[in-house]
Every structure is written in C-alpha cells, then in structure tokens.
Amino acid sequence: MLIEKIQKSLNEVNAIIKRNEEEIDKSGVRFNIFDILGVSSNEVRLHSNFISELLNPKGRHGFKDEFLTLFIDYLMKEGIKPDALKIDTKNVKIRLEKSIGYINDSYNEGGLIDIEIFDTSGNSIIIENKIYARDQENQLLRYANYNKNALLLYLTITGKKPEARSTKDELTEGVDYFCISYNNFIMNWLKHCSRKSETNIKVNEILSQYIQIINNFTLPTNSNKMIEEVKNLIANNPEFYESIDVITKSYNDFRSSIKEVFFNTIKERVKVDSIYNFQDGKQLMYEINEDSDGFYISFFLVSNGEKIKNHDEDNLSQDLRINFKGKGIITKLKAGPPQIFWEYLKPFRRFLEQDKQTIFSLKDSATLIAFIEEHIYPQIESYRKRINAALKEN
C-alpha cells in the first residue's frame, strides 16, 4: 500500500515539475551565459572573478572607480565606519587568490585570500568569498593575522557568521571582521551598478545575467510557483506525508551510497603510488583523499616509510614547492601538513552537485569504472609527466 502512495506522490509531483519546466523554457531564463558555461556556482571562476573585475577601476567595464565607490558606499550603509574605508579608489590594485604563504603547522599563518583590494598607502580590504565551501581551520584568523589593519569582509549567500573553527573564537564580528551577503548587500550593489551602466548596453546585459545567477541561488524565483504547488499538494493530501519521508530518506541514502561506492572504487583502483624516487631514499608519492568539499589528489614526501609532516624543517619539501610553483605545476599554493600540495580532482569538487543523470548512471559498476578512467587517470598521468620533467631538469 505504501508503494502505491509513493508512486502516486511521484506522479503528481512530476506533473507539476513538467508544467514548470515548460514555463521556464518559454521565458528564456535558461539562456544565461554563466549557466551555459557551467560556472554559475563556482566561487573562483565566476563570482570572485566577476566581483573583482567590477571593483577594479582598470576593469574592462570602462566605468573606472564608479563601481568600487558604490561598493564602499554600501559598506558604509552596513555600519562600517569611514575610518575603516580610507582607500584611494582611483589608485587601487586587486589580487585574486593572493598567496600569503604556506599554512604553518600552527595554522595561524598562510593561505589564499580570495580578493584583496589595496592602495599605495597600505589601506586594504580583504574579502573571503564563501558560497558552498566550508570554512577552513583558523581561516579568518590567518587573514586577520596577515594584515591587522585591513578591513576583513566575510561574504556568504545569507550573511551568516563564520564557523568557530575559522576564527578560533579570537575574532569579534563588527570589530575584527564584517559579514555581508549575496542576497542583500551584493544584490543591492549590483542593481545600483546595473542602473549606472544603462548607457552601456553590453555591460548592462552582462550585469543583468549575473544578477539572474545571484537570484537563482539566493531567491530561486523561477521555482517558487512550482514549490508552492507541491506544498499545496502535500497540505491537501495528508496521506502523502509518510510516503514523502520515505522518498526523501531513500533518495538521500541513494546519493550517499553512490558517493561511498565511488570513493571506495577510486581507492581500490588508484593505489597510493610513488611519482619520483630521490637519491637520499625519499619518495614523492600521491594518494586520493576526500574532504567535505570533494575528492582531491595530494602529494607528499615519504622517508623510511613515514610521511614527512613538518615541511618547514625539511629542505626538500621547500625546494619542491618552489620548483613546482616556478614550473606552473602548482598554480595555487594549496598546502598543509603532511602534503607538499594538493588539488581537487575535476569535476569532483562537490560530487553530489553533479547533474542527477550522471549520479544515476554511476550506479552501474562498468559506467563507474569508465567514468574514473576517463576523468581521474589522465589527471594523475599529467601530474606524473610534469613532475618528472621538472625534477629531471634540475
């Protein structure tokens, strides 16, 4: 009987979804360049890049420091004192993913700053851009330690506070850092930028499309009608309650099981292996790991069968980082004990955000293995070739 209720629930919800999809197709809202390029939820490739371009007085938008001045005006409206905003808007530089050094063993120094705006007088605004990624250990604390005089902004979808692990409870909101949001602060700023850019059709259109992207993940207006229909369906059919709980739990369990099988299959087929053997007996090795953001490949040194954990005291570790950075093997200084460096495997930064069709297809073991061979093996082999070439040159 419960199975029949579940089938009835699915059929009625699917009918609502189908009607909504047809309406969206007619509206043309899907035809968004950022969605088409597959970067709409990418913190760095889209959001940090786009925001920093608008803030840059030398940006290709051609509006000089007008957008940056508006940004600062809106910060003042947030209650940030003018003393903290003494920055020469006409003479600033902007850095994306600025390295402030390797993360030390105490996790109180180092990392990558998403966006830094600074002028020749030493005034600085640091923006930590968080959309879906979790806070790293002591992340805001490390940025505050880097420049105690900088204005530190924590940007999230809703303006939420950072996790305690990011500040170590040593920073105070409204004093040491300020929270701003996409759904309020950034949206209002962008709309003002859009009004100011009405005389430039191309800039205005791009801003409009970006605003739509922000709308999609802060206030999904296109699906509001569909959600209301489903809510009414549930409200008027109490017998659906039990089946909906079962469907939700079963779907989440299914996705989690696919992810677990995926990772276990990777671990089985991609063993911990050596990339390079040094004359002193040390080995450069790699392995596949997982964190809350996805799957990544990490590279580390082994001596006498043990991972070298204190890189700051190991000359070879330091030399490798400098060498790999110079050869372009490390494009971002992602490192932390015991890793020399690490990088997320593409496209597995957030596995469960893969499109549903991909996740469903991976329940087939042959498809899963083919998927791994297509996407993971080439990345490992590319690292192997580049690392060996770089080390043989020395």
ABEGO torsion letter per residue (X at the ends): XAAAAAAAAAAAAAAAAAAAAAAAAAAGAABBAAAAAGAAABAAAAAAAAAAAAABAABAAGAEAAAAAAAAAAAAAAGBBAAAABBBAABBBBBBGBBAEBBBAAGABEEBBABBBBBAAGBBBBBBBBAABBBBBGAAAAAAAABAABBBBBBBAAGBBBBAAAAGGABBBGAABBBBBAAAAAAAAAAAAAAAAAABAAAAAAAAAAAAAAAAAABBAAAAAAAAAAAAAAAABAAAAAAAAAAAAAAAAAAAAAAAAAAAAAAAABBBBBABBBAAGBBBBBBBBBBAAEBBBBBBBBBGGBBBABAAABAAAAAAAAAAAAAGABABBBBEOABABBBBBOBAABAAABBAAAAAAAABAAAAAAAAAAAAAAAAAAAAAAAAAAAAAX
